[in-house]
Amino acid sequence: MVAIRLGNPDVWDVIWGGEKPMDLTYFTAVMKSTTFPPYDPWLAGGYINYYYYGFVFVGALAKLLGIVPAVAYNLALPMLFSFTGVAVFSLAHNLVRALDRERGVEAVTDQVRSWSATLIDTVRQRAAIAGFLAVLMALILGNLAQTGVIANAWYLTGNPALEDVPLVGRAARTLDGGIKAMTGTPTAIYPGDWFWNATRVIPADEGEAAPITEFPFFTFLYGDLHAHMISMPLTMLALSWAISLALMAGRRRERPPGRVRAIGEAAILWGVGVLAIGSLRATNTWDWPTYLLLGAVAILYYFWRSEEQFDWRTAGRAVLVIIGVAGLSMLAFWPYIDNYGTAYSSVSLWEGSRTPLWTYLLIYGLFLLVIITHLARELRDWAASWQPEANAKSWKG
């Protein structure tokens, strides 16, 4: 991402400009403000009524380094990209390592070997491979609509006369265009379509605003230093907390720590969760209920696995902890919440057009393929170990 910004430091575009002026203006106002909420750069005497904490998050480092907002803007893009990538790698790596520990598979390290050989072995480990694949899928790959953009570009670049070939005319023209494109012929589409069209996949009825189907790589390539970009590493922090809570659930019963250590660990454990989830309320507000829900699921799992039995008493304790985390996540950012005025006061079901199935598959098809393939393998392994006689006895019992 640093290389991309070096090659294209001017993130503004005459046609696809985006919200960069607003982002830079808010970023500058946040960094210049001596009190919070930050002053409104467009309305004298007012303050920013927006989820502005992301600019505090990014601006703190710029302040420490003494970098002006216009320069810090370009440096923040690869910084947030790397923050998110490291978090994604860590999530996948630790999940696989936890699975390996559960199965009794430990990583083999040789202290005598050279550092380069040890590094190569580490990269080849299952956990590291999982981490790299997770980064690829989360940050680099987009949706399947991009293949349609490529196919359409090739088709438009191909020789129209090939359309007359029976049965395979369209395919022949597309193949001809692909050969031309790969040999240096400019494709017959607007250059901006390469990165733009895949983010506008969902069709909308006339009069409706077309939904946006962004994916992380587009977000960082496009370069809007917007709330949904800045929140990405923070959402991964909240998700990491939820997963770590789930992974440590079984070990809590096996190795209970001393009283002082237990209090310290509990303060760190729940404090990180409160701050990680609470920060999303002031950074990108609609991420807050999403990751609060994921945190609640992790808390329920934690109490279920950590107790001898999951009864009403244990469920009640879990619910109290969930309420406590939700309440403290609001309390930790109460100055922001207290000054924020919403422009809406009700919730209703969407009454507009619906997303077609083919569009849904274009957006999530790649990930569904991985999930369904994994579930199919799990089903195959389960079926292979299934013993009809034993199951028949259990049914009779």
N, C-alpha and C positions, 0 to 999 in steps of 0.2 A: 504493500500500500504506500510506503514511502516512495518507492520507484514510480508509482502511478502519479503521485502528487508532484514529484520532481519533473515528470514529463508533461504534466498539465497543472501548473500551479494556479492558473486562473480558473477557479471553480465556476465562475459565472458563465452562462450561455445566453445568447440573444433570444433564442427560441425557447429552450428548456431551462430558463433561469431558476425557477423554484422559489423557495422561501429564504434564500440566503441573506437578502437585505434585512429581513426581520430578525433572523437568527443572529447576525452580526450586531445589529442594533441592541437587541436584548443582552447579548454577551457583553457588549461594551458597557451598558448601563449597570449590569450586575457587578462588573469589575470596578466601576467607578463609584458605586454607592457606598456610603459610609454607614448607613443603617439599612435594616430590612423591614418590610419588603422593599425591593429596589425601586428607584424612581422610574416613572413612566417617561421614556425618551420622546414620546409624541404628545403628551398632555402635561403641561406645567402644573405642578402641585399634586399630580396623581402618582400612583404606584402601579407596578406591573401586576395585573390580575391574571396570572398565567402560572402554569407549573414550571417554575423557573429554576428549580434546584439543580437541574443538570448543568446549568451554566456556572453555578457555584462549584459543583464537583469538578468541572473542567477548569474553571477560572482560578481555583486555588493553586494548581500547579503552575499556571501562567504567572500568577502573582509571585510565587516563590522564585521563579526563574527570571522575573522582570521582563516578560515578553508582552508586547502590545497586542491587543485583541486581533487585529488584522493578520498578524503573523501567527499568533497562537491558534487561530481558526484552522489554518492549514496543517499545523502540527497535531491538533486534536484529532483529526480524522484518522491517521494511521495509529495514533495512541489508543483510541477507543477500539479500533479494529484489532489491535494486538491484545488489549485487555480481554476482549470477548473471545478471541482465539485461544488464549492461555486458559481461560475459564472452561471453555468447551473441551479442550484437550484434557484438562484435569478431571472433569466430570467422567468422561468415557474411560480414561486411564484408571481411575479409582474404582469405578464400577466393575471393570474386568478384574482388577487386582482383588477386589472383595469376593468376586465369584471364584477366582482361582484359590483363594484362601479357604473358601467353603468346601471346595473340592479337594483340598489338600495339595494343590499345585503351587509350589513356591518358585520364584525366580532364582536362577542359578547365577551367581556372580563369582568371578575369579579375581582375587585381589592381586595375584602375581602378574597378570597379563598387563600389557600396555594400556594406557588410557584410551587410545584410539580403538583398540580391539574391544575393550569393555563398552565403549560408546556404541559401536556397531551392534554388539550383542543386545544392548539395552534397546536400541531402536527396533531390533527384530523381535522383541518380546511382544506377546499378544496384546498386552495392555497399551504399549506404545503404538502399535499398529491401529488399535481401536481408537486411540486419541487422534492420530493423523486422519483417519477416515472420518471421524466426527467433525473435525475442523473442515475437511473437504465438503462434507454434506451441509454443515451449518453455515459456513461463511463463503465458500467458493461457488458451489453449484447453485443454480437458480431453479426455476420450474421448467416443466416440459414444454411450455409454450415457446421457449427459445428455439427448439427444434423446428417448430412451425415457421418462425421468423427466417431461419436459415433455408428451409425448403422453399418458402415463398420467394426469397431473394434469388435462389438458384433458378427457380421457374421463370421469373421475370427476366433473368439474364440469358436464359437459353434461347435457341433459335425457334421463333414461332412456327416455322414451317414443319417442325417435327410434330406439331399437334395433329397433323393429318395421318400419322402412323396409326394403323388400327390397334385398338385395345390398349396399347402402351404409349400413346402419343404424349400424354401429360408427363408420365414418368420419364420418357425419352428427353423431353424438353428440360425437365428438372435436372437430369443427369448431365445433359450438355451444359447447362448453366453452372453446375457444380464444377465441372472440369475447367470451364473458362475462369470461374472465380478463383480456383486453386492455382491457376497458371498466371494470375496477375490481372485479369480483366475486372474492372470495377463493376460491382453488382448494381442492378437497376433499382435500388431502393434508396430512400433518403438515409444518409449515414446515421442520423440520430435514432432511426428505427431499430438499430441493432440492440440498443440497450433500453429503449423506451417501450416498445410494443409488448414485451412480455410482462410488463407491470400494469397493463390495462387489459387483462384477459376477460374479466367478467362483463358480459353485456348488460346494458341497462335500458329500461324503457325510456321513451321520449319524455323529456322534462326532468328525469332523474340525474343526479350526479353519478358519473361512472365510478364504481368502486376501484380502489387501488390495490394491486396485488404485488406490492414490493417484496423483495427478498434481500437479505443482508448485503450481498455483494453489490447489488444495485444501489442500496442506500449509501454505502461508503463510496462507491464510484461516482454517484450523482453529487454527493458532497454537501447536502443540507445538514448543517449542524443542529439538527432538530431533536425534540424531546425523545422521539421513538428511537433515534440512533444512540443518544447518550445513555438511555436507560438499558441498552443491551447488556453491558457488563454488569450492571446492577441486578438485572433479572437473572443473570447467570449466578450471581452471588446468592440471591434468594433461593434459586433452585439447588445450588450446591449445599446450602444449609439444610434444605428439606431432605436431600438425598443422604447427607451425612447423618442426619437424625435417624433416618430409616436404617442405615447401615450399622449404627452403634446400638440399635435397640436390643439385639440379642446379647451383646457383650455386657450390657449394664447388669444383667442378672448374674452373669458368670463371674465378674470381678468387681464387686462393690468397693469403691475407694473409701479412704478414711473420711471422717466428717468434714474436716477443714478442706481437704482436697475436693470433696464432693460439692461443697458450697461454692468453691472457686470455679470448678468446672461448670456447675449449673449457671452461675452468673455469666460466664463467657458464652456458653451454649445458647441460652435464651436471649442474652443481650445482642449477640450477632444476628439472631433471627429477627428480633424486634427492629433493629436498625436497618437490616437488609430489606425487609418488607416495608417498613415505614417510609424509607427514603423514596420508594416508588410512588407514594402518594403525592409527593412534591416534585417528582421528576417527570413522570408520565402517568397521570392519575389512573387511567384505566388498566394499567398493569397491576395496580395495588390489589383490587379484588381477585384478580387471576392468581397471583402468587400467594395471597392470603389463603385462598382455597387450597392450593397445592400444599402450603404449610400446614393447614388443618388436617389434610389427609395424612401427611407425614407424622403429625403429632398423634393421631389416632393409631397409626401403625406402630409408633414407638411404644405407646402404652400397651397395645395388644401383645407385642412381642416381649416386652420387659416384665410382664406380670405372669404369675403362675396360671392365672385364668382371667379371661376378660369378662367380668361381670358388670352389673349396673354401677357398682361403686367405682370400678376402674374407668368405665365410660364417662361417669360424672366428673372424675378427676381430669380426664382428657378434655372434656368440654370446657371445664373451668380454665385449663391452660390455654386452650384456643381463644377463649374470651379475653384472657389476660394478655396474650400476644397481640391480638387485634387492638385491644384498648391501649396498650403501651406503644404500639406502632403509631397510633394516632397522637398519643400524648407527646412522644418524642419529637413530633413535627407540628405540635399544636400552634406555635406562632404563625406558621404558614397557613394552616387550616383556618385559624381564627380570622385571618385577613383576606381569605379567598372568597370571592362572591361568585356563585354559580349562576349560569344563565338559564338553568332548567330546574324543575322541581318535581318532575314525574317521570315514570317509565311506562312505555307501551310497546306492544309487539310491532315488528316491522310489517308494513302493509304494502310495500312496493314489490318490485320484481324479485324473483328467486334465482339463485345460482343454478344453472343447468348442470347435470351430472358430468357431462363431458368437460366442462370448465373446471369442476371440482377435481377431476382426475388429472387435468393438465397441471393444476397447482400442486396437488399432493400425491400424484401418481408414483413418483420416484420413491418417496418415503413409504407409501403404502406397499410398494413392491418389496421393500426390505422387510417391513413388518410382517406381511402375509407369508413371505418365504420363511422367515424365522418361525412363525406359528405353525406352518406346515411341517417343518423339521421337528418341532416339539411334538406335534401330533403323531408323526411317524415314530419317534422314539417311544412315546407313551404307548402307542398301539403295539409296538414290538415287545414291550414288557408286560402286556396285558395277558392274564391267564384266565381263560373262561371258567375253569373248574373252581379256582379260588373265589372268583366273583360270584359264581353260582352258590357256593357255600355261604358267603357273606349275606346274600339275599335271603337264603333260607333261614339264617340266624336272625 
